[in-house]
Amino acid sequence: MRIMETYAKTSHFKWEWRSLNTDELSRDEYASCYHQWGGSFIVHPDVLRYFEDVHGIKARYRGYFRHGQCVGAIAVWGEFIAGDYSALRAHRMIDKVDFGYPAVYLPIDPSHRCTILYKAKYLLKLQRPQLAGLLFLKQDAKSMAILKKIPEELPSGKKEFQLKTRRFERQGGVVRDVQEFSGEEVAGIYIDLFRQRWGDVPHASHSLGETLSVLKKFLFGKILCLGETPVAIQLNFRADTRRTICIDYVNGGADKSLKKLSPGALLSYINGRNAWEESRLANKLLVYSYGKANVEYKEQWCHSVPRGLSGLWLPS
């Protein structure tokens, strides 16, 4: 009993000294900061509530203050930034849900800089002016894949994909929005087309239907169909704020027998083009992450961007 009490006190102390430069926030105060300054899907207030309600992982909310005013907010699980891949692994969530390697964009006032003492491995270089105390890795294998401007930065330009679109439509192709389907339906389509593309079931497929049903409002993108049959899908999670549109692409699936129609590539183009068009019209920052820059096909679609590490050099 004494050993357990000592461990609990030690763990509590570790969390406390990581928060020495912050003050406590309520859930509502955190949500206000998030919607004002922006944030990625994995740190959205409703996503954090999902982890608490479904998986029992309760977040604490901390604020960075200057002259009595909150200039940044952070949600934490113990010594980790909530939702970071390292935090998901530490809380044994990797086999229960699959959010890929989610990008972590924190709700911080763009005119201020905050020192991050909590552990994370997938912070974005995009926020470097706002984040102090980070180490940025430059190796390609350690980078994040962030979507290029579509179509301007594609090597082949938009003409190739206009031709692919017309070819797909001539074959009876239909583009449907993912929100037309239920969470269970999206999960079924994704599992089936993932298996066709990769020859295996996606990670954490046993809980995917439940997860997508709860988080359905965050699903983004189109589903390509030939007639009534889905032939390509991407699993994207999207979160919008006043300043930002943040999208995490987890993985995709496509009917490999339709190689001449290239439904997977066509869908990547459509989703990327639509996201960029929406961000321009709304005058919002777009952060569309393909996770780790660890697969060759991502080079066509993405820039390799160093990811930031925080708090890892401090004693655990």
Buried (B, 14 or more C-beta within 10 A) or exposed (E): EEEEEEEEEEEEEBBEEBBEBBEEBEBEBBBBBBBBBBBBBBBBBBBBBBBBEBEEBEBBBBBBBEEEEBBBBBBBBBBBBBBBBBBBEBBEBBEBBBBBBBBBBBBBBEEBBBBBBBBBBBBBBBBBEBBEBBBBBEEEEBBBBBBBBBBEBBEEEBEBBEEBBEBBEEEEBBBEEBBEBEBBBBBBBBBBBBBBBBEEEBBBBEBBBBBBBBBBEBBBBBBBBBEEEBBBBBBBBBBBBEBBBBBBBBBBBBBBEBEEBBBBBBBBBBBBBBBBEBBEEBEBBBBBBBBBBBEEEBBEBBBBBBBBBBBEEBEE
